[in-house]
């Protein structure tokens, strides 16, 4: 399981590892930005699933 911080706070997104998140999703409130940032995360999840077969 992976956890991502979804924020508009630049300090929080810069320090995501300190807070034990796996990454940061930026520009909260911008649906297009959210989808663009989630696409690689979903690809990584799919590749991880395929390698565990």
Biopython code that builds the backbone (N, CA, C, O; Angstrom):
import numpy as np
from Bio.PDB.StructureBuilder import StructureBuilder

atoms = [
    (1, "UNK", "N", (0.848, -1.165, 0.000)),
    (1, "UNK", "CA", (0.000, 0.000, 0.000)),
    (1, "UNK", "C", (0.899, 1.235, 0.000)),
    (1, "UNK", "O", (1.919, 1.284, 0.688)),
    (2, "UNK", "N", (0.501, 2.208, -0.774)),
    (2, "UNK", "CA", (1.255, 3.450, -0.861)),
    (2, "UNK", "C", (0.349, 4.609, -0.434)),
    (2, "UNK", "O", (-0.862, 4.589, -0.656)),
    (3, "UNK", "N", (0.969, 5.618, 0.185)),
    (3, "UNK", "CA", (0.229, 6.782, 0.656)),
    (3, "UNK", "C", (0.827, 8.044, 0.060)),
    (3, "UNK", "O", (2.043, 8.237, 0.075)),
    (4, "UNK", "N", (-0.035, 8.894, -0.461)),
    (4, "UNK", "CA", (0.379, 10.154, -1.082)),
    (4, "UNK", "C", (-0.314, 11.304, -0.384)),
    (4, "UNK", "O", (-1.479, 11.197, -0.002)),
    (5, "UNK", "N", (0.402, 12.406, -0.216)),
    (5, "UNK", "CA", (-0.193, 13.605, 0.358)),
    (5, "UNK", "C", (-0.770, 14.429, -0.797)),
    (5, "UNK", "O", (-0.104, 14.623, -1.814)),
    (6, "UNK", "N", (-1.987, 14.906, -0.645)),
    (6, "UNK", "CA", (-2.691, 15.693, -1.651)),
    (6, "UNK", "C", (-2.888, 17.076, -1.054)),
    (6, "UNK", "O", (-3.710, 17.259, -0.156)),
    (7, "UNK", "N", (-2.130, 18.056, -1.557)),
    (7, "UNK", "CA", (-2.075, 19.339, -0.865)),
    (7, "UNK", "C", (-1.812, 20.508, -1.802)),
    (7, "UNK", "O", (-1.383, 20.332, -2.942)),
    (8, "UNK", "N", (-2.077, 21.690, -1.300)),
    (8, "UNK", "CA", (-1.670, 22.933, -1.968)),
    (8, "UNK", "C", (-0.506, 23.562, -1.210)),
    (8, "UNK", "O", (0.041, 24.573, -1.651)),
    (9, "UNK", "N", (-0.127, 22.989, -0.097)),
    (9, "UNK", "CA", (0.930, 23.513, 0.768)),
    (9, "UNK", "C", (2.303, 23.093, 0.233)),
    (9, "UNK", "O", (2.661, 21.916, 0.285)),
    (10, "UNK", "N", (3.063, 24.052, -0.277)),
    (10, "UNK", "CA", (4.378, 23.754, -0.859)),
    (10, "UNK", "C", (5.343, 23.144, 0.150)),
    (10, "UNK", "O", (6.129, 22.268, -0.210)),
    (11, "UNK", "N", (5.304, 23.583, 1.393)),
    (11, "UNK", "CA", (6.192, 23.036, 2.420)),
    (11, "UNK", "C", (5.852, 21.566, 2.683)),
    (11, "UNK", "O", (6.749, 20.729, 2.775)),
    (12, "UNK", "N", (4.578, 21.256, 2.801)),
    (12, "UNK", "CA", (4.154, 19.880, 3.066)),
    (12, "UNK", "C", (4.539, 18.964, 1.918)),
    (12, "UNK", "O", (5.002, 17.847, 2.146)),
    (13, "UNK", "N", (4.353, 19.422, 0.688)),
    (13, "UNK", "CA", (4.702, 18.560, -0.443)),
    (13, "UNK", "C", (6.203, 18.377, -0.552)),
    (13, "UNK", "O", (6.656, 17.322, -0.996)),
    (14, "UNK", "N", (6.983, 19.362, -0.164)),
    (14, "UNK", "CA", (8.443, 19.231, -0.203)),
    (14, "UNK", "C", (8.942, 18.261, 0.869)),
    (14, "UNK", "O", (9.971, 17.609, 0.690)),
    (15, "UNK", "N", (8.218, 18.169, 1.972)),
    (15, "UNK", "CA", (8.634, 17.330, 3.100)),
    (15, "UNK", "C", (7.840, 16.027, 3.199)),
    (15, "UNK", "O", (7.746, 15.451, 4.283)),
    (16, "UNK", "N", (7.268, 15.555, 2.094)),
    (16, "UNK", "CA", (6.389, 14.383, 2.166)),
    (16, "UNK", "C", (7.070, 13.171, 2.771)),
    (16, "UNK", "O", (6.416, 12.394, 3.467)),
    (17, "UNK", "N", (8.358, 12.980, 2.532)),
    (17, "UNK", "CA", (9.053, 11.813, 3.093)),
    (17, "UNK", "C", (9.176, 11.899, 4.611)),
    (17, "UNK", "O", (9.121, 10.881, 5.300)),
    (18, "UNK", "N", (9.342, 13.103, 5.125)),
    (18, "UNK", "CA", (9.421, 13.277, 6.580)),
    (18, "UNK", "C", (8.136, 12.825, 7.261)),
    (18, "UNK", "O", (8.139, 12.412, 8.421)),
    (19, "UNK", "N", (7.040, 12.911, 6.518)),
    (19, "UNK", "CA", (5.728, 12.541, 7.059)),
    (19, "UNK", "C", (5.327, 11.118, 6.643)),
    (19, "UNK", "O", (4.169, 10.726, 6.781)),
    (20, "UNK", "N", (6.289, 10.363, 6.140)),
    (20, "UNK", "CA", (6.156, 8.954, 5.724)),
    (20, "UNK", "C", (5.196, 8.713, 4.560)),
    (20, "UNK", "O", (4.616, 7.632, 4.453)),
    (21, "UNK", "N", (5.021, 9.712, 3.682)),
    (21, "UNK", "CA", (4.254, 9.508, 2.462)),
    (21, "UNK", "C", (5.189, 9.005, 1.373)),
    (21, "UNK", "O", (6.399, 9.225, 1.433)),
    (22, "UNK", "N", (4.631, 8.336, 0.388)),
    (22, "UNK", "CA", (5.415, 7.826, -0.730)),
    (22, "UNK", "C", (5.592, 8.874, -1.822)),
    (22, "UNK", "O", (6.461, 8.732, -2.681)),
    (23, "UNK", "N", (4.793, 9.900, -1.796)),
    (23, "UNK", "CA", (4.882, 10.964, -2.796)),
    (23, "UNK", "C", (3.900, 12.065, -2.483)),
    (23, "UNK", "O", (3.152, 12.005, -1.508)),
    (24, "UNK", "N", (3.921, 13.077, -3.339)),
    (24, "UNK", "CA", (3.033, 14.222, -3.159)),
    (24, "UNK", "C", (2.264, 14.464, -4.451)),
    (24, "UNK", "O", (2.817, 14.370, -5.547)),
    (25, "UNK", "N", (1.002, 14.772, -4.308)),
    (25, "UNK", "CA", (0.160, 15.156, -5.425)),
    (25, "UNK", "C", (-0.161, 16.631, -5.215)),
    (25, "UNK", "O", (-0.702, 17.022, -4.180)),
    (26, "UNK", "N", (0.177, 17.431, -6.200)),
    (26, "UNK", "CA", (0.128, 18.881, -6.066)),
    (26, "UNK", "C", (-1.108, 19.488, -6.703)),
    (26, "UNK", "O", (-1.883, 18.809, -7.377)),
    (27, "UNK", "N", (-1.274, 20.774, -6.474)),
    (27, "UNK", "CA", (-2.345, 21.581, -7.058)),
    (27, "UNK", "C", (-3.725, 21.041, -6.713)),
    (27, "UNK", "O", (-4.567, 20.829, -7.586)),
    (28, "UNK", "N", (-3.936, 20.824, -5.426)),
    (28, "UNK", "CA", (-5.242, 20.349, -4.931)),
    (28, "UNK", "C", (-6.350, 21.268, -5.439)),
    (28, "UNK", "O", (-6.222, 22.492, -5.415)),
    (29, "UNK", "N", (-7.425, 20.660, -5.891)),
    (29, "UNK", "CA", (-8.546, 21.417, -6.420)),
    (29, "UNK", "C", (-8.543, 21.493, -7.933)),
    (29, "UNK", "O", (-9.549, 21.879, -8.527)),
    (30, "UNK", "N", (-7.442, 21.135, -8.574)),
    (30, "UNK", "CA", (-7.322, 21.144, -10.033)),
    (30, "UNK", "C", (-7.489, 19.707, -10.531)),
    (30, "UNK", "O", (-6.542, 18.921, -10.490)),
    (31, "UNK", "N", (-8.677, 19.367, -10.997)),
    (31, "UNK", "CA", (-8.988, 17.993, -11.391)),
    (31, "UNK", "C", (-8.076, 17.492, -12.506)),
    (31, "UNK", "O", (-7.643, 16.340, -12.476)),
    (32, "UNK", "N", (-7.783, 18.334, -13.482)),
    (32, "UNK", "CA", (-6.899, 17.915, -14.578)),
    (32, "UNK", "C", (-5.503, 17.600, -14.070)),
    (32, "UNK", "O", (-4.884, 16.633, -14.513)),
    (33, "UNK", "N", (-5.005, 18.404, -13.151)),
    (33, "UNK", "CA", (-3.676, 18.153, -12.571)),
    (33, "UNK", "C", (-3.700, 16.853, -11.760)),
    (33, "UNK", "O", (-2.743, 16.080, -11.799)),
    (34, "UNK", "N", (-4.777, 16.617, -11.038)),
    (34, "UNK", "CA", (-4.900, 15.386, -10.259)),
    (34, "UNK", "C", (-4.836, 14.167, -11.169)),
    (34, "UNK", "O", (-4.088, 13.226, -10.899)),
    (35, "UNK", "N", (-5.609, 14.178, -12.238)),
    (35, "UNK", "CA", (-5.615, 13.043, -13.159)),
    (35, "UNK", "C", (-4.248, 12.833, -13.801)),
    (35, "UNK", "O", (-3.793, 11.697, -13.937)),
    (36, "UNK", "N", (-3.600, 13.909, -14.192)),
    (36, "UNK", "CA", (-2.272, 13.800, -14.808)),
    (36, "UNK", "C", (-1.247, 13.223, -13.835)),
    (36, "UNK", "O", (-0.354, 12.482, -14.246)),
    (37, "UNK", "N", (-1.365, 13.553, -12.564)),
    (37, "UNK", "CA", (-0.419, 13.061, -11.568)),
    (37, "UNK", "C", (-0.738, 11.639, -11.115)),
    (37, "UNK", "O", (0.163, 10.907, -10.705)),
    (38, "UNK", "N", (-1.986, 11.246, -11.182)),
    (38, "UNK", "CA", (-2.359, 9.894, -10.781)),
    (38, "UNK", "C", (-2.038, 8.855, -11.857)),
    (38, "UNK", "O", (-1.838, 7.681, -11.543)),
    (39, "UNK", "N", (-1.989, 9.270, -13.098)),
    (39, "UNK", "CA", (-1.729, 8.336, -14.191)),
    (39, "UNK", "C", (-0.439, 7.531, -13.993)),
    (39, "UNK", "O", (-0.479, 6.307, -14.121)),
    (40, "UNK", "N", (0.705, 8.163, -13.687)),
    (40, "UNK", "CA", (1.916, 7.363, -13.459)),
    (40, "UNK", "C", (1.824, 6.472, -12.215)),
    (40, "UNK", "O", (2.399, 5.384, -12.185)),
    (41, "UNK", "N", (1.110, 6.932, -11.205)),
    (41, "UNK", "CA", (0.934, 6.121, -9.991)),
    (41, "UNK", "C", (0.162, 4.849, -10.336)),
    (41, "UNK", "O", (0.526, 3.756, -9.901)),
    (42, "UNK", "N", (-0.894, 4.997, -11.112)),
    (42, "UNK", "CA", (-1.690, 3.836, -11.508)),
    (42, "UNK", "C", (-0.879, 2.889, -12.395)),
    (42, "UNK", "O", (-1.008, 1.670, -12.278)),
    (43, "UNK", "N", (-0.046, 3.442, -13.281)),
    (43, "UNK", "CA", (0.820, 2.597, -14.110)),
    (43, "UNK", "C", (1.791, 1.807, -13.249)),
    (43, "UNK", "O", (2.008, 0.618, -13.484)),
    (44, "UNK", "N", (2.371, 2.453, -12.263)),
    (44, "UNK", "CA", (3.297, 1.774, -11.354)),
    (44, "UNK", "C", (2.597, 0.650, -10.600)),
    (44, "UNK", "O", (3.154, -0.435, -10.435)),
    (45, "UNK", "N", (1.381, 0.910, -10.146)),
    (45, "UNK", "CA", (0.625, -0.121, -9.436)),
    (45, "UNK", "C", (0.351, -1.321, -10.347)),
    (45, "UNK", "O", (0.462, -2.470, -9.920)),
    (46, "UNK", "N", (-0.003, -1.048, -11.591)),
    (46, "UNK", "CA", (-0.279, -2.124, -12.535)),
    (46, "UNK", "C", (0.991, -2.926, -12.832)),
    (46, "UNK", "O", (0.944, -4.156, -12.869)),
    (47, "UNK", "N", (2.113, -2.257, -13.040)),
    (47, "UNK", "CA", (3.373, -2.956, -13.293)),
    (47, "UNK", "C", (3.786, -3.797, -12.094)),
    (47, "UNK", "O", (4.282, -4.912, -12.256)),
    (48, "UNK", "N", (3.587, -3.278, -10.917)),
    (48, "UNK", "CA", (3.909, -4.028, -9.692)),
    (48, "UNK", "C", (3.037, -5.280, -9.602)),
    (48, "UNK", "O", (3.519, -6.357, -9.252)),
    (49, "UNK", "N", (1.773, -5.132, -9.915)),
    (49, "UNK", "CA", (0.844, -6.267, -9.883)),
    (49, "UNK", "C", (1.264, -7.330, -10.912)),
    (49, "UNK", "O", (1.229, -8.525, -10.617)),
    (50, "UNK", "N", (1.653, -6.902, -12.094)),
    (50, "UNK", "CA", (2.047, -7.835, -13.140)),
    (50, "UNK", "C", (3.321, -8.599, -12.788)),
    (50, "UNK", "O", (3.455, -9.770, -13.142)),
    (51, "UNK", "N", (4.248, -7.954, -12.100)),
    (51, "UNK", "CA", (5.500, -8.638, -11.738)),
    (51, "UNK", "C", (5.317, -9.647, -10.619)),
    (51, "UNK", "O", (6.172, -10.509, -10.415)),
    (52, "UNK", "N", (4.212, -9.551, -9.895)),
    (52, "UNK", "CA", (3.961, -10.485, -8.801)),
    (52, "UNK", "C", (3.233, -11.742, -9.262)),
    (52, "UNK", "O", (2.929, -12.613, -8.447)),
    (53, "UNK", "N", (2.956, -11.844, -10.538)),
    (53, "UNK", "CA", (2.261, -13.029, -11.064)),
    (53, "UNK", "C", (3.163, -14.220, -11.101)),
    (53, "UNK", "O", (2.744, -15.300, -11.515)),
]
sb = StructureBuilder()
sb.init_structure("model")
sb.init_model(0)
sb.init_chain("A")
sb.init_seg("    ")
for serial, (resi, resn, name, xyz) in enumerate(atoms, 1):
    if name == "N":
        sb.init_residue(resn, " ", resi, " ")
    sb.init_atom(name, np.array(xyz, "f"), 0.0, 1.0, " ", f" {name:<3s}", serial, name[0])
structure = sb.get_structure()
